[in-house]
Amino acid sequence: MNTNGSKAHVVIVGGGFAGLACARKLAKSDDVRVTLLDKNNYHQFQPLLYQLATAQLATGDVATSIRQALGGHANVDVKMVEVTAVDPKTRTVTTREGQSYQGDFLVLAAGSQANFFGTKGAEQNAFPLYSIEEAQHLRSRILTVFEDADRDPTLVGKGALNFVVVGGGPTGTEIAGALADMINLTMPAEHGDLAVKHARVYLVDHGDALLAAFPVRAHDYAAQALQRKGVQLRLGIGVKEVAPDRVLLSDGTSIQTRTAIWAGGLMASPLAANAGLPRGHGGRIEVRPDLTVDGFSVVYVLGDFANIPGSDSSTLPQLGSVAQQCGEWTAKNILAEIAGGTRTPFHYHDKGIMAMIGRDAAVAVIGKKKHELDGPIAFAAWLGVHALLMTGVRAKVEAFIDWAWHYFSKSAPIQVLDRSDETHIDWDKSA
């Protein structure tokens, strides 16, 4: 690309795994000027949001400053703005405030949001778990129902301590296990017998097995581990409606609850609908093997915002490792093009898939030969891999301190109900 002797300008939308990885690699080059745009000034570590929601970790353990992560590079500028529209022809993005940013290269890595699949009442009444704000909101609800039931035990009969998790994938399985541990190990210290005697966790999924993307052995292990913790599984059953006071199931039954947690799937963030680019499954942007968009050779789309072709003609999963690797690969391709070279197709190095099912319980499938691990060994592997994905030494150290405290003391150090503006529940409100 001819930049007339000036630095090539790369505009990156999104400070998640993909956008941040791309920016960090580009920042090391003297030939590039980077502008990174995100509606937040922090990078969120999505795999640990369920631990934030269940008071195992504090917000600072799962959120790190984007500017700090990119510190020391004068060629990088970070703006806290929300991008609402894209013009791929001119490589220009527009913010909610009406500002515009144009680059020689445009990288769209705007992330994902919950996909409610048109389920009645789900968007209004369920608690998704795909952002810091959502995790904080869910944590407030969990702590509030315990406080309310502690003050007025009759609320137990209204489903106050019933928790319904919708979705049996990694997110649903992890939050169900964490909730069960919270009920069995940490809440009794604060609420006595109330938690263990009356709290119930239900996991509902329309499929016949948990962790469908994992081998069969993992399905059975996950089910047994959750059931040992007291989680009640409702498999092969769909959700028809999420009402304010209950979840209605496809078999005609219902579960009273004020805490329905949505882990039923992802779709691209709202920006995808205003990007002027072809969309496919999950509303995500369709990309070519080199992560550019057909017809727009200098527009890259990454991470959960894209349908990325894999080696077996299927699309790659929405994983942090996929996003991080495609961010680094895109930076390499941009630098190659600036230097007069050619782009190469993205090749994902599959490090495996993992899911934590609670204290000492996890499953992992690792390496090219798909080695299957479960139990404490998989638990340790999960901790190690996710620590490597974390941005910043401070975040790694603090997260491990909280993990160690929680593991050895069997108590959560941060059960603080600090969002009083969100905690009120109208117990008289029904469907």
C-alpha positions as CSV (number, residue, x, y, z in Angstrom):
1,M,0.0,0.0,0.0
2,N,1.3,3.5,-0.9
3,T,1.0,5.7,2.2
4,N,3.1,8.6,0.6
5,G,5.8,8.3,3.2
6,S,3.4,8.8,6.1
7,K,2.4,6.2,8.7
8,A,-0.5,4.0,7.7
9,H,-3.5,4.6,9.9
10,V,-5.3,1.6,11.3
11,V,-8.6,2.1,13.0
12,I,-9.7,-0.7,15.3
13,V,-13.2,-1.0,16.7
14,G,-13.3,-3.1,19.9
15,G,-10.9,-3.7,22.7
16,G,-11.7,-7.3,23.3
17,F,-9.3,-10.2,22.8
18,A,-9.1,-9.7,19.0
19,G,-8.9,-5.9,18.9
20,L,-6.4,-5.6,21.7
21,A,-4.2,-8.4,20.3
22,C,-4.1,-6.6,16.9
23,A,-3.4,-3.2,18.5
24,R,-0.6,-4.5,20.7
25,K,1.3,-6.2,17.7
26,L,0.8,-3.1,15.5
27,A,2.0,-0.8,18.3
28,K,5.5,-2.3,18.0
29,S,5.8,-1.0,14.4
30,D,7.1,2.5,13.6
31,D,5.2,2.3,10.2
32,V,1.8,2.4,11.8
33,R,-0.5,4.7,13.6
34,V,-3.3,3.0,15.6
35,T,-6.6,4.4,16.8
36,L,-8.5,1.9,19.0
37,L,-12.2,2.7,19.7
38,D,-14.3,1.0,22.4
39,K,-17.4,2.1,24.4
40,N,-15.5,1.1,27.6
41,N,-12.0,2.1,28.7
42,Y,-11.3,-1.4,29.8
43,H,-10.7,-4.8,28.3
44,Q,-12.9,-7.5,29.8
45,F,-11.8,-11.1,30.4
46,Q,-15.0,-12.8,29.3
47,P,-14.1,-16.4,30.4
48,L,-14.1,-15.3,34.0
49,L,-17.4,-13.3,34.0
50,Y,-19.2,-16.1,35.7
51,Q,-16.7,-15.9,38.6
52,L,-17.5,-12.2,38.9
53,A,-21.2,-12.9,38.9
54,T,-20.8,-15.4,41.8
55,A,-18.5,-13.2,43.9
56,Q,-15.4,-15.3,43.4
57,L,-13.5,-12.5,41.7
58,A,-13.7,-8.7,41.9
59,T,-14.3,-6.5,38.9
60,G,-10.6,-5.5,38.8
61,D,-9.6,-9.1,38.3
62,V,-11.5,-9.4,35.1
63,A,-11.2,-5.9,33.7
64,T,-8.0,-4.2,32.8
65,S,-7.3,-0.7,31.4
66,I,-7.0,-0.7,27.6
67,R,-4.6,2.3,27.8
68,Q,-2.4,0.6,30.3
69,A,-2.3,-2.6,28.2
70,L,-1.1,-0.4,25.3
71,G,1.0,1.9,27.4
72,G,4.4,3.1,26.3
73,H,3.5,3.3,22.6
74,A,3.2,6.9,21.3
75,N,1.7,5.6,18.0
76,V,-1.5,4.3,19.7
77,D,-4.5,6.4,20.6
78,V,-7.4,5.0,22.6
79,K,-10.9,6.7,22.5
80,M,-13.8,5.7,24.7
81,V,-16.6,6.1,22.1
82,E,-19.4,3.8,20.9
83,V,-19.2,3.1,17.2
84,T,-22.7,2.9,15.7
85,A,-22.2,2.8,11.9
86,V,-19.6,1.8,9.4
87,D,-18.9,2.8,5.8
88,P,-16.7,0.1,4.5
89,K,-16.1,1.8,1.1
90,T,-14.4,4.8,2.8
91,R,-13.1,2.8,5.8
92,T,-14.9,5.2,8.0
93,V,-16.8,4.6,11.3
94,T,-19.2,7.0,13.0
95,T,-19.8,7.2,16.8
96,R,-23.0,7.8,18.7
97,E,-21.7,11.4,19.4
98,G,-21.4,12.0,15.6
99,Q,-17.6,11.8,15.4
100,S,-16.0,10.0,12.5
101,Y,-12.7,8.1,12.2
102,Q,-11.2,7.0,8.9
103,G,-8.2,4.7,8.4
104,D,-6.1,3.2,5.6
105,F,-7.1,-0.1,7.2
106,L,-10.3,-0.8,9.2
107,V,-10.4,-3.6,11.8
108,L,-13.9,-4.5,13.2
109,A,-13.8,-6.5,16.4
110,A,-16.9,-5.3,18.1
111,G,-17.7,-8.5,19.9
112,S,-21.0,-10.2,20.7
113,Q,-24.2,-10.0,22.7
114,A,-26.7,-12.6,24.0
115,N,-28.9,-14.3,21.4
116,F,-32.4,-14.8,22.8
117,F,-33.6,-16.6,19.7
118,G,-37.0,-14.8,20.0
119,T,-37.8,-16.4,23.3
120,K,-40.7,-14.5,24.8
121,G,-39.7,-12.4,27.8
122,A,-36.1,-13.5,27.7
123,E,-34.6,-10.1,26.8
124,Q,-36.7,-8.3,29.4
125,N,-36.5,-10.8,32.3
126,A,-33.4,-13.0,31.9
127,F,-29.8,-12.2,33.0
128,P,-27.3,-12.7,30.2
129,L,-23.6,-13.1,31.1
130,Y,-21.5,-11.6,28.3
131,S,-20.2,-8.3,29.7
132,I,-18.8,-6.8,32.9
133,E,-22.0,-4.9,33.5
134,E,-24.2,-8.0,33.0
135,A,-22.0,-10.0,35.4
136,Q,-22.3,-7.2,38.0
137,H,-26.0,-7.0,37.5
138,L,-26.4,-10.8,38.0
139,R,-24.2,-10.7,41.1
140,S,-26.4,-8.0,42.6
141,R,-29.5,-10.1,41.9
142,I,-28.0,-13.3,43.4
143,L,-27.0,-11.5,46.6
144,T,-30.3,-9.6,46.8
145,V,-32.5,-12.7,46.7
146,F,-30.6,-14.2,49.5
147,E,-30.8,-11.0,51.6
148,D,-34.6,-10.7,50.8
149,A,-35.2,-14.4,51.7
150,D,-33.2,-14.0,54.9
151,R,-35.3,-11.0,55.9
152,D,-38.6,-12.7,54.8
153,P,-38.4,-16.5,54.6
154,T,-41.9,-16.7,53.1
155,L,-40.3,-15.5,49.8
156,V,-38.7,-18.9,49.4
157,G,-42.2,-20.2,48.5
158,K,-42.2,-17.6,45.7
159,G,-39.0,-19.1,44.2
160,A,-36.7,-16.5,45.7
161,L,-33.8,-19.1,45.9
162,N,-34.5,-20.9,42.7
163,F,-31.8,-20.2,40.0
164,V,-32.6,-21.3,36.5
165,V,-29.7,-21.5,34.0
166,V,-30.8,-21.7,30.3
167,G,-28.2,-23.3,28.1
168,G,-25.9,-26.3,28.7
169,G,-22.8,-25.1,26.8
170,P,-19.6,-24.0,28.6
171,T,-21.1,-20.7,29.9
172,G,-24.2,-22.4,31.3
173,T,-22.3,-25.3,32.8
174,E,-19.7,-23.1,34.4
175,I,-22.2,-20.7,36.0
176,A,-24.4,-23.6,37.2
177,G,-21.3,-25.2,38.9
178,A,-20.2,-21.9,40.4
179,L,-23.7,-21.2,41.8
180,A,-23.9,-24.6,43.3
181,D,-20.5,-24.1,45.0
182,M,-21.7,-20.7,46.2
183,I,-24.8,-22.3,47.8
184,N,-22.9,-25.2,49.3
185,L,-19.7,-23.7,50.4
186,T,-19.9,-19.9,50.8
187,M,-23.5,-18.8,51.5
188,P,-24.0,-21.0,54.7
189,A,-21.3,-18.8,56.4
190,E,-23.5,-15.8,55.8
191,H,-27.0,-17.2,55.8
192,G,-26.8,-20.4,57.8
193,D,-29.0,-23.2,56.7
194,L,-31.1,-21.0,54.4
195,A,-28.8,-21.6,51.5
196,V,-28.3,-25.3,51.6
197,K,-31.9,-26.2,52.6
198,H,-33.8,-24.0,50.2
199,A,-31.6,-22.8,47.3
200,R,-31.9,-24.8,44.1
201,V,-30.1,-24.6,40.8
202,Y,-31.8,-25.8,37.6
203,L,-30.0,-26.2,34.3
204,V,-32.3,-26.3,31.2
205,D,-31.2,-27.2,27.7
206,H,-33.1,-28.4,24.6
207,G,-30.3,-30.8,23.8
208,D,-29.8,-34.3,25.4
209,A,-26.3,-33.6,26.7
210,L,-24.3,-30.9,28.3
211,L,-21.2,-29.5,26.6
212,A,-22.3,-30.7,23.2
213,A,-19.1,-29.6,21.5
214,F,-17.0,-31.8,23.8
215,P,-16.6,-35.6,23.5
216,V,-19.2,-37.9,25.0
217,R,-17.1,-38.7,28.1
218,A,-17.2,-35.0,29.0
219,H,-20.9,-34.9,28.6
220,D,-21.3,-37.6,31.3
221,Y,-18.6,-36.2,33.5
222,A,-20.2,-32.7,33.5
223,A,-23.6,-34.1,34.3
224,Q,-22.4,-36.2,37.1
225,A,-20.3,-33.4,38.6
226,L,-23.2,-30.9,38.5
227,Q,-25.6,-33.4,40.0
228,R,-23.2,-34.2,42.9
229,K,-23.3,-30.5,43.6
230,G,-27.1,-30.6,43.7
231,V,-27.8,-29.1,40.3
232,Q,-31.1,-30.4,38.8
233,L,-30.8,-31.1,35.1
234,R,-33.7,-30.6,32.7
235,L,-32.3,-31.8,29.4
236,G,-34.2,-32.3,26.1
237,I,-36.5,-29.5,27.2
238,G,-36.8,-26.0,25.7
239,V,-37.7,-22.7,27.2
240,K,-41.0,-21.2,25.9
241,E,-41.0,-18.0,28.0
242,V,-39.1,-16.2,30.7
243,A,-41.6,-14.4,32.9
244,P,-40.8,-12.0,35.8
245,D,-41.5,-14.7,38.3
246,R,-41.0,-18.0,36.5
247,V,-39.5,-19.9,33.5
248,L,-42.1,-21.7,31.3
249,L,-40.8,-24.9,29.7
250,S,-41.7,-26.7,26.5
251,D,-43.1,-29.7,28.4
252,G,-45.8,-27.5,30.0
253,T,-44.1,-27.2,33.4
254,S,-42.7,-24.1,34.9
255,I,-40.1,-23.2,37.6
256,Q,-40.7,-20.3,39.9
257,T,-37.6,-18.0,39.9
258,R,-36.5,-14.4,40.0
259,T,-33.1,-15.3,38.6
260,A,-33.2,-16.8,35.1
261,I,-29.7,-16.8,33.7
262,W,-29.4,-16.8,29.9
263,A,-26.5,-18.8,28.5
264,G,-28.3,-19.9,25.4
265,G,-26.0,-18.5,22.7
266,L,-24.3,-15.5,21.1
267,M,-24.9,-13.2,18.2
268,A,-22.9,-10.3,16.8
269,S,-23.1,-7.0,18.6
270,P,-25.6,-4.4,17.2
271,L,-23.0,-2.7,15.1
272,A,-23.1,-5.6,12.6
273,A,-26.5,-4.5,11.4
274,N,-25.1,-1.1,10.5
275,A,-21.8,-2.1,9.0
276,G,-22.9,-2.5,5.4
277,L,-21.3,-5.9,5.2
278,P,-22.7,-9.4,4.4
279,R,-23.9,-11.2,7.5
280,G,-24.5,-14.9,8.2
281,H,-25.2,-17.2,11.1
282,G,-25.7,-15.3,14.4
283,G,-25.8,-12.0,12.5
284,R,-22.0,-12.2,12.2
285,I,-20.0,-10.7,9.3
286,E,-18.9,-13.3,6.7
287,V,-15.1,-13.1,6.1
288,R,-12.6,-14.6,3.7
289,P,-9.8,-16.9,4.8
290,D,-7.5,-13.9,5.3
291,L,-10.2,-12.3,7.6
292,T,-11.0,-9.5,5.1
293,V,-14.5,-9.0,3.6
294,D,-15.3,-9.9,0.0
295,G,-15.1,-6.6,-2.0
296,F,-13.3,-4.7,0.8
297,S,-9.6,-5.8,0.8
298,V,-8.5,-3.5,3.7
299,V,-11.5,-4.2,6.0
300,Y,-10.8,-6.9,8.5
301,V,-13.5,-8.5,10.7
302,L,-12.4,-10.5,13.7
303,G,-13.4,-12.5,16.8
304,D,-17.0,-13.0,17.8
305,F,-18.0,-10.3,15.3
306,A,-17.1,-12.6,12.3
307,N,-17.9,-16.0,10.9
308,I,-14.4,-17.3,10.4
309,P,-13.9,-20.2,8.1
310,G,-12.1,-23.2,9.7
311,S,-10.1,-26.0,8.1
312,D,-13.0,-28.4,7.8
313,S,-15.4,-26.0,6.0
314,S,-17.1,-25.1,9.3
315,T,-16.8,-21.8,11.1
316,L,-14.5,-21.4,14.1
317,P,-16.1,-21.2,17.6
318,Q,-16.5,-18.0,19.6
319,L,-13.5,-18.5,21.8
320,G,-11.0,-16.1,23.4
321,S,-8.1,-18.0,21.9
322,V,-9.6,-17.7,18.4
323,A,-10.1,-14.0,18.8
324,Q,-6.6,-13.4,20.2
325,Q,-4.9,-15.4,17.4
326,C,-6.9,-13.8,14.6
327,G,-6.0,-10.3,16.1
328,E,-2.3,-11.1,16.0
329,W,-2.6,-12.6,12.5
330,T,-4.4,-9.5,11.1
331,A,-1.7,-7.3,12.5
332,K,0.9,-9.4,10.7
333,N,-1.0,-9.2,7.4
334,I,-1.4,-5.4,7.7
335,L,2.3,-5.0,8.3
336,A,3.1,-7.3,5.4
337,E,0.9,-5.3,3.1
338,I,2.4,-2.0,4.2
339,A,5.8,-3.4,3.4
340,G,4.7,-4.5,-0.1
341,G,4.1,-8.1,0.7
342,T,1.0,-10.3,0.5
343,R,-1.6,-11.4,3.0
344,T,-1.8,-15.0,4.2
345,P,-4.9,-17.0,5.2
346,F,-5.6,-17.3,8.9
347,H,-4.6,-20.6,10.4
348,Y,-5.9,-21.2,13.9
349,H,-3.7,-23.2,16.3
350,D,-6.3,-25.2,18.3
351,K,-5.1,-25.3,21.9
352,G,-8.3,-27.2,22.9
353,I,-11.5,-26.5,24.7
354,M,-12.1,-26.3,28.4
355,A,-14.9,-25.8,30.9
356,M,-14.8,-25.3,34.6
357,I,-17.6,-27.1,36.4
358,G,-16.8,-25.8,39.9
359,R,-14.3,-26.5,42.6
360,D,-12.0,-29.3,41.6
361,A,-14.2,-30.2,38.6
362,A,-13.4,-29.3,35.0
363,V,-13.1,-30.9,31.6
364,A,-10.6,-30.2,28.9
365,V,-9.8,-31.5,25.4
366,I,-6.2,-30.5,24.5
367,G,-3.8,-30.8,21.5
368,K,-4.0,-32.2,18.0
369,K,-4.7,-35.7,19.4
370,K,-7.6,-34.3,21.4
371,H,-6.4,-35.6,24.8
372,E,-9.3,-35.7,27.2
373,L,-8.8,-34.5,30.8
374,D,-11.2,-34.2,33.7
375,G,-11.2,-33.6,37.4
376,P,-8.3,-31.7,39.3
377,I,-5.9,-32.1,36.4
378,A,-8.3,-30.3,34.0
379,F,-9.0,-27.8,36.7
380,A,-5.3,-26.9,36.9
381,A,-5.0,-26.8,33.1
382,W,-8.0,-24.4,33.0
383,L,-6.4,-22.0,35.5
384,G,-3.1,-22.1,33.6
385,V,-4.5,-21.5,30.1
386,H,-6.8,-18.7,31.2
387,A,-4.0,-17.0,33.2
388,L,-1.9,-16.9,29.9
389,L,-4.8,-15.2,28.1
390,M,-5.0,-12.5,30.8
391,T,-3.7,-9.0,29.9
392,G,-1.2,-7.6,32.4
393,V,0.8,-9.1,35.2
394,R,-1.3,-7.3,37.9
395,A,-4.5,-8.9,36.7
396,K,-2.9,-12.3,36.7
397,V,-1.5,-12.0,40.3
398,E,-4.7,-10.5,41.7
399,A,-6.9,-13.1,40.1
400,F,-4.7,-16.0,41.4
401,I,-4.8,-14.5,44.9
402,D,-8.6,-14.5,44.8
403,W,-8.7,-18.0,43.3
404,A,-6.3,-19.3,46.0
405,W,-8.3,-17.6,48.8
406,H,-11.5,-19.0,47.5
407,Y,-10.1,-22.5,46.9
408,F,-8.4,-23.0,50.3
409,S,-10.8,-21.0,52.5
410,K,-14.0,-22.2,50.7
411,S,-15.4,-18.7,51.1
412,A,-15.9,-15.8,48.6
413,P,-14.0,-12.7,49.7
414,I,-16.2,-10.2,47.9
415,Q,-19.9,-10.8,48.7
416,V,-20.6,-7.1,48.8
417,L,-24.0,-5.8,47.6
418,D,-22.7,-2.5,46.2
419,R,-25.3,-1.7,43.5
420,S,-28.3,-0.7,45.6
421,D,-29.9,1.1,42.7
422,E,-30.4,-2.2,40.9
423,T,-31.4,-4.5,43.8
424,H,-35.1,-3.9,44.4
425,I,-37.4,-6.7,43.5
426,D,-41.1,-6.4,43.2
427,W,-42.1,-9.7,44.8
428,D,-45.8,-9.1,43.9
429,K,-45.1,-8.8,40.2
430,S,-46.0,-12.0,38.3
431,A,-46.5,-13.1,34.7
